[in-house]
Amino acid sequence: MSMTQTYKNWRLETDADQILWLYFDKENASVNTIDRGVMEELAAIVDTLATDKTHKGVIIASGKKTGFIAGADIAQFTRFKDLDEALFALTQGQNILNKLEALKMPSVAMIDGFCLGGGMELALACTYRVAEESSKTRLGLPEVKLGIHPGWGGTVRMPRLVGALQGMNMVLTGATVSGKAAAKIGFVDAAVPKRQLVHAAKYYVLERPAPHKPTTLQALSNKKIARQIIGSFLRKKVKEKINPLHYPAPFHALDNWEHIGVEDSDAAYAREAKSCAKLFFSDTCQNLVRVFFLQERMKGLAKEVTFEPKHIHVIGAGTMGGDIAAWCALRGYTVTLQDLEPRLVAPAIKRAYALFKEKLKERYLIQAAMDRLIPDVNGNGVAKADIIIEAVLEDLSIKQNLFRQIESKAKPSAILATNTSSIPLDEINTVLQSPERLVGIHFFNPVAKMLLVEVVKGDRTSQEVVDKAISFVRKIDRLPLPVKSSPGFLVNRILMPYLLESVELLKEGVPATAIDKAMTNFGMPMGPITLADTVGLDVCLSVAKYLGKYFHTSVPQGLIELVEKRKLGRKTGEGFYKYDKRGKQIKPEEAAYDRPLDEISNRLVLRMLNESFACLREGVVADGDLLDAGMIFGTGFAPFRGGPIHYAKSQGISELYQQYLKQRQAKGEKTDVLESWEAMTA
C-alpha cells in the first residue's frame, strides 16, 4: 500500500520498502523554519501516522536544497500578545513532539546541513538520527543566543540522551557541532558521507536496532544528588562567561534541570514551557531578537548583485593583511599574498595553516586551502586579481604610491580596495586615474573572529563598486556595513573617544581595574583599558592623532609616554597592564575604589553615545539601526542592550543628553556647540 499526500509545507511519500518519507519543504521559503502553520500540519500528520499499521517506519527529511531545519521562525517571538499565548504555543509544540516520540513505528531524522533549535528538538523526538558527517552539517540548540532556552522539550531530551555534562553544555552554551561530533557525543546515531545518508536512514527503519541509551554514568548524572553537584559546577562555569542579570536564559534552564531533572517528563516539560514563555518577554530576548534581524538585514545587502570574483590579491602580509588573505583562502578563493620579502610573508602562511587546521579538520581540505594561498613577493597576482586589497601601514603617502602602481597593472574591471582603518578615501584616491574604483573594505582584528567589515564609499567611489564590495564581503561570510568615508569611518570614530575618556579617568586616579570592571558590568566583552592593550597602544595613538586633526581632540599624555617607552600592550608584554610570554594578562592587584562603578560606565557610555549621534547627524551610516549593528558586531557593544542608539532610546534620550551636558560642564568643556541628540531620532 502506498501513501502519497501533500500539505502546504510537508510532503508524504511511500517507497518500495513500505517506508514513509516525510519531506519538510516550507512554502514560499528558501530555508525550512517552523511556525504555527508548519506545526499544525505536523500535528495532523503525526495523528495519521499513529493509526498507520501498514508502513515500516517514517524518515523525516528536508525537501530543500540546503539544510534540514533552521529552527523556529524567529519573527514569531515578537508577536506573542501575552504570557498565556506564548505558553500555549510552547505547550502545543511539546505535545506534538511527544506524540512523534510515542509513535509505534520507528522514526528517523535524516539530517543534511543545519539542524538547529526547534529543528534539533524535533530530531531529538525521533527514535533515531542520522547525519551527514562533514562540518557543513551543524547541529545544536542555540536558543540562549536569542535570550531564551529550548521550549519544545530540548532541555529535557538532550541531557536524558547523553547525560547532564554534555547535554546541558549543549543547552547552556548554544554551541553547534558537526555531524561527526554529534555522533561522538551520542545524540546522533550515525554520521555518514552524503552518498550513504539514505541507506543509513533506511537501515534504522528496516533493522530497528536498539535506540541510543545513555551510559550508566550518564544516567546517574541526571539523578538528584548528582544534579546538585553538577549544577553548581555548571553554574560557576557559565558565570565566568556571562552575567545572569544580562543573560538569564542559561541560568533558568539550569535551575529547571536541577529542580526537576529529566525523569518526570510531564513536570519537566511544564516547567520548561513556563520558564521559556517568561523569557520571551524579557528585555534581553527582545533586544537579541532585534539584533538577529539587524544581522539578517546586513546579510541581505547587495543580494541582487551578480559578482563572482575568483582571484583576490592582498598587499601587506602583516597581521591584518595576512589574516585577510588566509580568511579569503579558507572561503574558497585563490589568493596571492604580497610583501617586500619572503621572510615577511612566512609568518602569515604559518598563521593561515593554524586557522585552516582549526576550521577544516580534514587533512585534504587543509591542504587544498594551503594550495589556494600563494606567496607572491613579485606581485604577479595584481594583473590577474578581481579584487586587490591593500593592507599596509596607516600612512597616506605610502598608500598613495602603492595605488598609483596598482592601477597601472590591474585589470580595468578589478576592484581596488583599501583596508585603512581611518584615512578618508578621498585623500588616497587623488593619485588615481579612475578614483571611482577605490573602495574601503575595512576588516577588524582578529579577522577570523570579527564578523563586521566596513564597506567605505568615498565621494568619488562608484555605487557599482560599493555594491560589488558588499557582495564580496557576504561571499566570505562576513557582515558588510556600508559607511561614508569620513575620518575613522564608524567603529573607530565612536570607539576612540571612549578609549581616550577611559585613559582620562586613569589620569584622574581611577584604577584601571575599576574602569574595566565598570564596563564589563555594563555588558562589554572587555573593559576599555584591556581593549586598548589588546589593539596595541601604538595603533590607538596613531588613530587618536589622526582623528585629533579632524575633531580637535587632545591625546592623553599618559598614552604618548607609554608608546615612547615601547610599552605597547599585550604584544610587548606591558602596556596599561603586564602580560606573560603567552600574552595572558598578569592579574593586577585590585586597587581600592569606593565610588559606584555606575559613575564610570555612565561617563564612558555617554561619551560613546555623543559620538554615535554625531555620526548619525553627519550621515556616516544610513540610520540608527545600522549604527547599532556596526557597534554590536564591530566592538561587542552589549548585544542584550540592542546597540547604542536603541539603548539611548530605551533610557530616555533627553535625560541622557542633560547628563552628558552636566558631565562636560563639570570638566570645563564648551557645550554650546553640541546639538541636541533628540533631533537625530525624530
FIMARMI-968780 format. One record per residue (C-alpha): x, y, z; residue in three letters. Coordinates in steps of 0.02 Angstrom, whole numbers, padded with zeros to 5 digits, always signed. Last residue first. Layout:
# FIMARMI-968780
XYZALA...
END
This chain:
# FIMARMI-968780
+00648+03113+00752ALA+00795+03007+00805THR+00934+03131+00768MET+00834+03280+00829ALA+00839+03215+01008GLU+01029+03212+01013TRP+01031+03401+01042SER+01172+03491+00954GLU+01333+03524+01046LEU+01413+03691+01007VAL+01362+03772+01172ASP+01445+03634+01272THR+01618+03703+01300LYS+01720+03596+01419GLU+01755+03642+01600GLY+01757+03462+01660LYS+01596+03490+01760ALA+01521+03568+01603GLN+01556+03410+01504ARG+01475+03300+01636GLN+01324+03415+01653LYS+01298+03413+01463LEU+01306+03223+01461TYR+01176+03208+01598GLN+01062+03325+01501GLN+01082+03217+01347TYR+01043+03060+01446LEU+00880+03137+01506GLU+00830+03194+01333SER+00870+03024+01255ILE+00768+02919+01376GLY+00840+02753+01436GLN+00759+02646+01300SER+00801+02774+01166LYS+00983+02784+01221ALA+00996+02593+01221TYR+00924+02583+01045HIS+01051+02712+00988ILE+01197+02624+01072PRO+01154+02443+01022GLY+01017+02320+01075GLY+01054+02314+01262ARG+01071+02123+01258PHE+01203+02145+01123PRO+01322+02239+01243ALA+01434+02331+01119PHE+01543+02189+01051GLY+01652+02313+00956THR+01618+02279+00771GLY+01466+02165+00780PHE+01374+02265+00912ILE+01440+02435+00857MET+01400+02407+00674GLY+01228+02336+00711ALA+01183+02487+00817ASP+01242+02604+00680LEU+01142+02504+00553LEU+00986+02526+00660ASP+01021+02711+00688GLY+01016+02751+00502ASP+01111+02768+00338ALA+01285+02771+00413VAL+01413+02914+00414VAL+01265+03030+00384GLY+01340+03177+00479GLU+01200+03185+00608ARG+01205+02997+00627LEU+01392+03002+00659CYS+01369+03144+00785ALA+01235+03040+00872PHE+01358+02897+00892SER+01494+03016+00953GLU+01380+03077+01093ASN+01328+02899+01132LEU+01509+02844+01155MET+01545+02986+01277ARG+01382+02944+01366LEU+01441+02764+01381VAL+01605+02817+01461LEU+01525+02933+01589ARG+01387+02811+01635ASN+01511+02666+01648SER+01619+02764+01771ILE+01475+02828+01879GLU+01398+02653+01876ASP+01556+02589+01963LEU+01495+02671+02123PRO+01638+02753+02222ARG+01749+02660+02344ASP+01898+02612+02238TYR+02043+02517+02315ALA+02165+02445+02190ALA+02142+02260+02149GLU+02318+02199+02117GLU+02346+02158+01935PRO+02317+01983+01864LYS+02454+01952+01737ILE+02362+01964+01571GLN+02396+01818+01455LYS+02506+01859+01305GLY+02590+01689+01306ARG+02751+01764+01373LYS+02658+01843+01521ASP+02568+02010+01515TYR+02575+02173+01615LYS+02436+02303+01617TYR+02425+02482+01549PHE+02551+02423+01421GLY+02668+02278+01450GLU+02716+02113+01370GLY+02760+02189+01201THR+02610+02121+01104LYS+02490+02137+01252ARG+02512+02324+01269GLY+02627+02445+01179LEU+02754+02482+01315LYS+02883+02542+01189ARG+02937+02681+01312LYS+02879+02812+01186GLU+02713+02718+01171VAL+02688+02726+01361LEU+02729+02912+01363GLU+02606+02954+01223ILE+02464+02862+01313LEU+02498+02952+01477GLY+02500+03120+01386GLN+02318+03097+01335PRO+02286+03147+01152VAL+02186+03307+01129SER+02031+03314+01020THR+02016+03439+00879HIS+01896+03331+00778PHE+01992+03323+00615TYR+02173+03327+00673LYS+02126+03226+00829GLY+02066+03086+00715LEU+02244+03058+00653TYR+02321+03078+00825LYS+02196+02957+00903ALA+02220+02832+00760VAL+02410+02831+00784SER+02396+02829+00973LEU+02275+02682+00972CYS+02387+02587+00850VAL+02540+02620+00960ASP+02438+02567+01113LEU+02403+02398+01035GLY+02227+02331+01000VAL+02240+02215+01151THR+02312+02348+01267ASP+02174+02469+01215ALA+02042+02333+01243LEU+02111+02294+01417THR+02093+02479+01461ILE+01920+02488+01379PRO+01848+02339+01477GLY+01809+02175+01391MET+01655+02093+01315PRO+01551+02249+01358MET+01398+02214+01466GLY+01383+02359+01587PHE+01470+02252+01717ASN+01609+02227+01589THR+01615+02418+01578MET+01627+02452+01765ALA+01752+02310+01786LYS+01869+02387+01658ASP+01866+02558+01740ILE+01887+02482+01914ALA+02035+02375+01858THR+02119+02528+01779ALA+02111+02620+01946PRO+02030+02794+01944VAL+02165+02923+01982GLY+02110+03067+01869GLU+02243+03013+01743LYS+02161+02842+01737LEU+01993+02926+01701LEU+02074+03018+01555GLU+02133+02850+01488VAL+01949+02793+01493SER+01899+02952+01401GLU+02028+02911+01268LEU+01953+02737+01244LEU+01775+02805+01228TYR+01834+02947+01114PRO+01917+02813+01004MET+01772+02690+00993LEU+01647+02802+00904ILE+01762+02853+00761ARG+01845+02682+00761ASN+01676+02599+00728VAL+01601+02722+00604LEU+01726+02788+00475PHE+01881+02845+00572GLY+01889+03006+00471PRO+01747+03013+00343SER+01711+02894+00201SER+01527+02855+00214LYS+01483+02684+00284VAL+01405+02524+00215PRO+01417+02387+00348LEU+01450+02216+00273PRO+01431+02061+00384LEU+01556+01924+00343ARG+01534+01753+00264ASP+01667+01771+00128ILE+01528+01787-00002LYS+01444+01922+00105ARG+01600+02030+00097VAL+01608+02003-00092PHE+01429+02065-00114SER+01468+02221-00012ILE+01621+02254-00122ALA+01515+02229-00279LYS+01386+02352-00214ASP+01522+02480-00173VAL+01598+02461-00347VAL+01427+02488-00428GLU+01397+02639-00316GLN+01551+02721-00391SER+01678+02792-00268THR+01706+02979-00296ARG+01635+03044-00131ASP+01715+02895-00045GLY+01614+02741-00001LYS+01678+02626+00137VAL+01625+02446+00163VAL+01651+02414+00349GLU+01676+02229+00386VAL+01593+02154+00540LEU+01603+01971+00590LEU+01759+01982+00698MET+01826+01808+00736LYS+01936+01758+00589ALA+01992+01939+00558VAL+02056+01965+00736PRO+02059+02114+00712ASN+01932+02210+00611PHE+01914+02218+00422PHE+01894+02377+00320HIS+01848+02355+00137ILE+01863+02536+00077GLY+01827+02569-00105VAL+01934+02637-00246LEU+01870+02614-00425ARG+01786+02786-00435GLU+01959+02866-00422PRO+01996+02817-00603SER+02163+02899-00648GLN+02212+02877-00465LEU+02326+02992-00364VAL+02182+03086-00279THR+02113+02917-00221ASN+02201+02916-00052ILE+02133+03081+00014GLU+01958+03044-00050ASP+01966+02876+00036LEU+01970+02954+00210PRO+02108+02881+00320ILE+02039+02789+00473SER+02052+02600+00472SER+02130+02581+00300THR+02092+02410+00225ASN+02099+02482+00049THR+02012+02410-00103ALA+02042+02422-00290LEU+01909+02323-00383ILE+01970+02243-00544ALA+01874+02278-00706SER+02016+02377-00788PRO+02135+02233-00745LYS+02274+02293-00628ALA+02449+02347-00680LYS+02437+02538-00694SER+02312+02549-00552GLU+02425+02452-00433ILE+02573+02569-00454GLN+02474+02728-00413ARG+02387+02630-00276PHE+02554+02594-00191LEU+02616+02773-00201ASN+02453+02836-00125GLN+02457+02707+00016LYS+02636+02752+00064ILE+02592+02939+00057SER+02440+02918+00170LEU+02522+02813+00305ASP+02422+02684+00402GLU+02546+02545+00358LEU+02497+02414+00228VAL+02334+02318+00199ALA+02291+02347+00016GLU+02157+02232-00054ILE+02156+02194-00241ILE+01993+02117-00305ILE+01971+02029-00472ASP+02155+01981-00474ALA+02257+01930-00628LYS+02368+02084-00652ALA+02398+02106-00465VAL+02441+01921-00441GLY+02618+01943-00508ASN+02661+02048-00356GLY+02845+01999-00352ASN+02836+01935-00172VAL+02686+01823-00210ASP+02654+01690-00078PRO+02505+01586-00140ILE+02355+01538-00032LEU+02245+01418-00135ARG+02364+01273-00107ASP+02352+01299+00081MET+02162+01287+00068ALA+02177+01122-00029ALA+02300+01056+00100GLN+02180+01094+00243ILE+02037+01011+00148LEU+02144+00855+00118TYR+02194+00845+00301ARG+02016+00857+00369GLU+01997+00974+00521LYS+01934+01122+00418LEU+01920+01263+00546LYS+02063+01232+00668GLU+02184+01162+00539LYS+02141+01301+00417PHE+02174+01434+00550LEU+02341+01355+00604ALA+02395+01345+00420TYR+02349+01528+00396ALA+02456+01578+00546ARG+02608+01491+00467LYS+02572+01572+00298ILE+02563+01743+00383ALA+02729+01711+00474PRO+02813+01669+00305ALA+02758+01826+00210VAL+02883+01945+00292LEU+03026+01820+00271ARG+02982+01806+00086PRO+03022+01992+00059GLU+02930+02151+00008LEU+02753+02087+00035ASP+02620+02006-00075GLN+02489+01875-00041LEU+02402+01792-00189THR+02232+01717-00151VAL+02129+01589-00248THR+01960+01594-00161TYR+01873+01453-00066GLY+01818+01532+00098ARG+01978+01474+00185LEU+02078+01565+00050ALA+01983+01726+00089CYS+02014+01702+00276TRP+02200+01672+00248ALA+02219+01829+00141ALA+02128+01935+00271ILE+02241+01858+00405ASP+02399+01902+00312GLY+02340+02079+00278GLY+02288+02111+00458MET+02436+02032+00550THR+02564+02089+00422GLY+02571+02016+00247ALA+02541+02180+00153GLY+02464+02177-00020ILE+02319+02056-00041VAL+02267+01989-00213HIS+02099+01901-00229ILE+02058+01787-00376HIS+01887+01714-00416LYS+01766+01860-00404PRO+01585+01818-00445GLU+01480+01975-00445PHE+01294+01967-00481THR+01216+02094-00363VAL+01038+02051-00309GLU+01089+02015-00130LYS+01176+02185-00115ALA+01127+02192+00070LEU+01028+02041+00132GLY+01158+01983+00259LYS+01156+02157+00335MET+00967+02148+00358ARG+00982+01973+00432GLU+01107+02040+00560GLN+00987+02180+00607LEU+00853+02045+00621PHE+00958+01946+00745PHE+00999+02105+00842VAL+00812+02137+00864ARG+00791+01959+00927VAL+00933+01994+01048LEU+00845+02153+01107ASN+00676+02068+01137GLN+00761+01920+01222CYS+00865+02030+01338THR+00719+02145+01378ASP+00625+01993+01443SER+00456+01950+01366PHE+00510+01789+01278PHE+00596+01738+01441LEU+00429+01714+01529LYS+00372+01589+01397ALA+00537+01493+01412CYS+00515+01468+01600SER+00334+01415+01585LYS+00375+01293+01442ALA+00524+01215+01533GLU+00424+01195+01695ARG+00285+01102+01604ALA+00410+00994+01508TYR+00499+00943+01669ALA+00337+00907+01762ALA+00270+00798+01621ASP+00438+00712+01594SER+00469+00658+01773ASP+00637+00577+01732GLU+00729+00729+01664VAL+00783+00829+01816GLY+00653+00930+01911ILE+00747+01054+02021HIS+00921+01050+01943GLU+00853+01041+01765TRP+00739+01192+01789ASN+00876+01292+01877ASP+00998+01256+01735LEU+00874+01312+01603ALA+00839+01472+01702HIS+01027+01503+01719PHE+01052+01482+01532PRO+00911+01608+01497ALA+00962+01750+01616PRO+01084+01842+01501TYR+01117+02017+01570HIS+01073+01989+01753LEU+01148+01813+01744PRO+01316+01890+01692ASN+01409+01787+01562ILE+01573+01696+01539LYS+01634+01651+01713GLU+01452+01637+01765LYS+01430+01490+01643VAL+01572+01392+01726LYS+01507+01428+01902LYS+01332+01374+01855ARG+01400+01215+01777LEU+01494+01164+01936PHE+01345+01201+02049SER+01229+01105+01934GLY+01349+00957+01928ILE+01349+00941+02118ILE+01162+00971+02143GLN+01115+00868+01990ARG+01221+00722+02051ALA+01118+00710+02211ILE+00953+00718+02113LYS+00993+00594+01974LYS+01033+00663+01800ASN+01219+00619+01809SER+01169+00439+01853LEU+01105+00413+01675ALA+01272+00474+01604GLN+01367+00357+01720LEU+01259+00209+01670THR+01286+00252+01487THR+01146+00345+01398PRO+01034+00245+01281LYS+01031+00252+01091HIS+00887+00158+01011PRO+00904-00032+00998ALA+00925-00079+00814PRO+00766-00071+00709ARG+00831-00164+00556GLU+00713-00091+00425LEU+00690+00084+00496VAL+00871+00106+00554TYR+00939+00037+00389TYR+00828+00155+00290LYS+00913+00307+00367ALA+01087+00234+00335ALA+01049+00196+00151HIS+00977+00370+00126VAL+01131+00451+00204LEU+01264+00348+00114GLN+01306+00470-00026ARG+01314+00614+00099LYS+01455+00532+00199PRO+01399+00456+00366VAL+01365+00510+00544ALA+01265+00379+00639ALA+01159+00377+00797ASP+01160+00566+00828VAL+01137+00624+01007PHE+01288+00522+01060GLY+01432+00643+01091ILE+01533+00555+00954LYS+01382+00557+00838ALA+01362+00745+00866ALA+01548+00770+00830ALA+01532+00680+00662LYS+01377+00779+00614GLY+01466+00941+00657SER+01434+01040+00817VAL+01334+01194+00867THR+01355+01279+01035ALA+01206+01363+01121GLY+01314+01371+01278THR+01187+01318+01408LEU+01088+01190+01305VAL+01238+01100+01227MET+01327+01102+01396ASN+01169+01031+01475MET+01183+00877+01365GLY+01371+00857+01382GLN+01376+00864+01571LEU+01200+00802+01604ALA+01200+00637+01510GLY+01185+00596+01326VAL+01000+00557+01296LEU+00923+00625+01456ARG+01030+00782+01443PRO+00961+00815+01267MET+00781+00760+01297ARG+00743+00876+01444VAL+00814+01046+01390THR+00757+01007+01212GLY+00575+00977+01259GLY+00492+01104+01147TRP+00550+01259+01242GLY+00737+01269+01210PRO+00811+01419+01305HIS+00778+01605+01283ILE+00886+01760+01259GLY+00915+01739+01072LEU+01090+01665+01093LYS+01015+01552+01226VAL+00913+01470+01085GLU+01068+01394+01001PRO+01015+01211+01022LEU+01133+01117+00908GLY+01177+01029+00747LEU+01285+01092+00605ARG+01311+00996+00442THR+01443+01087+00341LYS+01572+01012+00462SER+01552+00846+00373SER+01465+00688+00435GLU+01293+00695+00354GLU+01176+00649+00494ALA+01073+00502+00555VAL+00951+00520+00700ARG+00845+00383+00778TYR+00682+00363+00875THR+00630+00541+00835CYS+00594+00668+00974ALA+00776+00726+00968LEU+00753+00770+00783ALA+00606+00884+00825LEU+00710+00968+00961GLU+00851+00992+00835MET+00732+01076+00714GLY+00664+01183+00856GLY+00840+01248+00886GLY+00955+01197+00745LEU+00981+01063+00614CYS+01093+01139+00480PHE+01151+01033+00333GLY+01096+00855+00297ASP+00996+00772+00435ILE+00890+00616+00411MET+00778+00613+00565ALA+00718+00433+00586VAL+00553+00372+00657SER+00515+00194+00711PRO+00330+00142+00707MET+00237+00138+00873LYS+00237+00329+00880LEU+00268+00398+01056ALA+00410+00516+01006GLU+00300+00596+00873LEU+00161+00615+01001LYS+00283+00699+01121ASN+00337+00813+00978LEU+00157+00869+00951ILE+00128+00895+01138ASN+00287+00998+01159GLN+00237+01113+01016GLY+00064+01137+01093GLN+00145+01177+01261THR+00258+01307+01181LEU+00117+01391+01085ALA+00004+01392+01240PHE+00142+01467+01348LEU+00171+01607+01224ALA-00015+01647+01216GLU-00030+01643+01405ASP+00121+01757+01429LEU+00048+01895+01322ASP+00024+01961+01146LYS+00153+01847+01066PHE+00210+01927+00902ARG+00392+01968+00940THR+00450+01788+00956PHE+00352+01740+00799GLN+00480+01831+00689ALA+00605+01700+00749ILE+00528+01564+00639ASP+00580+01412+00741ALA+00735+01314+00696GLY+00847+01308+00541ALA+00778+01139+00487ILE+00868+01015+00372PHE+00986+01120+00267GLY+01010+01158+00084THR+00920+01106-00074LYS+00754+01099+00017LYS+00637+00949+00038GLY+00716+00908+00205SER+00699+00736+00281ALA+00592+00643+00407ILE+00601+00454+00385ILE+00446+00357+00439VAL+00427+00174+00484GLY+00376+00003+00424LYS+00211+00055+00346HIS+00046-00041+00353THR-00014-00009+00531LYS-00045+00178+00523ASP-00151+00243+00670THR-00013+00350+00748ALA+00047+00401+00575LEU-00116+00496+00542THR-00102+00587+00711ASP+00079+00630+00667VAL+00022+00705+00501ILE-00113+00811+00583ALA+00010+00878+00713ALA+00139+00912+00576LEU+00010+01018+00484GLU-00024+01121+00640GLU+00164+01135+00671MET+00201+01205+00498VAL+00057+01330+00512GLY+00117+01389+00683ARG+00296+01419+00626ASP+00449+01310+00597ILE+00589+01362+00481THR+00647+01272+00324ASN+00751+01385+00212VAL+00716+01456+00039SER+00536+01498+00086ALA+00372+01511-00011ASN+00301+01352+00069GLU+00413+01258+00188LYS+00477+01094+00116ASP+00483+00963+00254PHE+00486+00791+00172TYR+00404+00645+00262LEU+00462+00482+00183TRP+00359+00330+00231LEU+00443+00161+00216ILE+00350+00022+00127GLN+00512-00043+00051ASP+00461+00019-00123ALA+00445+00199-00059ASP+00296+00293+00015THR+00275+00481+00008GLU+00220+00621+00124LEU+00257+00801+00075ARG+00256+00942+00202TRP+00236+01131+00199ASN+00071+01158+00108LYS+00021+00976+00125TYR+00041+00836+00000THR-00008+00654+00019GLN+00060+00496-00056THR+00028+00336+00040MET+00068+00171-00042SER+00000+00000+00000MET
END
